[in-house]
Amino acid sequence: MSSPGSVRVAVSVVLLTLEDGELRVVLKSTQCGPHDNQLNLIGGVLRGEEQIDLELIVAKLLEKSVGTADVFLEQLATLSGVTSNNEGRPTVQVCYIALMPESLFQAALQHSPELKIFPVESCPTLPDHGDSALAAAVTRLRGKGAWTVMPAYLLDREFTVAQLGAVYDAVVGTTAFGMNFRNKILRAKVLTPTGTKPTKGATRLSEHYSVRPGAFDLKFRL
C-alpha cells in the first residue's frame, strides 16, 4: 500500500471516435478509488509489483474496457502534479491517444454497455489530469490531421475517399480541402486501392482504399 503523500503513477487512454460526424471521447465509470462512479478516461493505477511495460498495460486496459486493443495507439504525454481531487497526492499520469472507428465502438458497447461518449467540446470535467490529457489529444489529432494520414484510423480498414474527406473535415474542423481533397490525398501516395465495392447508402459501387503500410510516417500538405 502506498504511504500518505507517495507518488501515484497511472496510465490513461484518450480514446476518440466519431458519431454523427462529430469527434467524441469514450469514458467509463471509475469502479474504485477516490473517484468511484465518476466518469473518467480509460485507465488504471500502476501497482509497485507490476512490470513497467506500458504498451502491454495499455493493451490490457483496452481489451478489458472495450473488448479490443486493435486500434491506432500513440503515446501522448506524461502529466504530473498534485490534483485537487486526488486527496493531495502527487500524480504522474502517462497518457496515450487511441483512435477507434465508429463501427468498432458500437461493437464495444455490446462488450461494455456502461461506456459513454461525449463530444470533445462538451465533455464533463474529468478527475486527475484527464482534462489536460483530452485537450492534448484533440490538439495532437487536429494538428497532425493537417499533414498526415492519422485521421484515417477513425475509419474502418477500407473506406472511400469521400468517407475519408468527411473525417478530415470533422477532425480538422474545416471544409477548406473542398473538391481538391481527392486529388491531394491520392497524390500523397498514402492510400492503397482495395477494389470497387458497395458502399452503405450508395446505389453505385465505389472505389475503396486502405492506409498504405508505412504511410503514417509520410508528411504531406492538403
C-alpha positions, 0 to 999 in steps of 0.5 A, a space after each residue: 500500500 502506498 504511504 500518505 503523500 507517495 507518488 501515484 503513477 497511472 496510465 490513461 487512454 484518450 480514446 476518440 471516435 466519431 458519431 454523427 460526424 462529430 469527434 467524441 471521447 469514450 469514458 467509463 465509470 471509475 469502479 474504485 478509488 477516490 473517484 468511484 462512479 465518476 466518469 473518467 478516461 480509460 485507465 488504471 493505477 500502476 501497482 509497485 509489483 507490476 512490470 513497467 511495460 506500458 504498451 502491454 498495460 495499455 493493451 490490457 486496459 483496452 481489451 478489458 474496457 472495450 473488448 479490443 486493443 486493435 486500434 491506432 495507439 500513440 503515446 501522448 504525454 506524461 502529466 504530473 502534479 498534485 490534483 485537487 481531487 486526488 486527496 493531495 497526492 502527487 500524480 504522474 499520469 502517462 497518457 496515450 491517444 487511441 483512435 477507434 472507428 465508429 463501427 468498432 465502438 458500437 461493437 464495444 458497447 455490446 462488450 461494455 454497455 456502461 461506456 459513454 461518449 461525449 463530444 470533445 467540446 462538451 465533455 464533463 470535467 474529468 478527475 486527475 489530469 484527464 482534462 489536460 490529457 483530452 485537450 492534448 489529444 484533440 490538439 495532437 489529432 487536429 494538428 497532425 490531421 493537417 499533414 498526415 494520414 492519422 485521421 484515417 484510423 477513425 475509419 474502418 480498414 477500407 473506406 472511400 475517399 469521400 468517407 475519408 474527406 468527411 473525417 478530415 473535415 470533422 477532425 480538422 474542423 474545416 471544409 477548406 480541402 473542398 473538391 481538391 481533397 481527392 486529388 491531394 490525398 491520392 497524390 500523397 501516395 498514402 492510400 492503397 486501392 482495395 477494389 470497387 465495392 458497395 458502399 452503405 447508402 450508395 446505389 453505385 459501387 465505389 472505389 475503396 482504399 486502405 492506409 498504405 503500410 508505412 504511410 503514417 510516417 509520410 508528411 504531406 500538405 492538403 
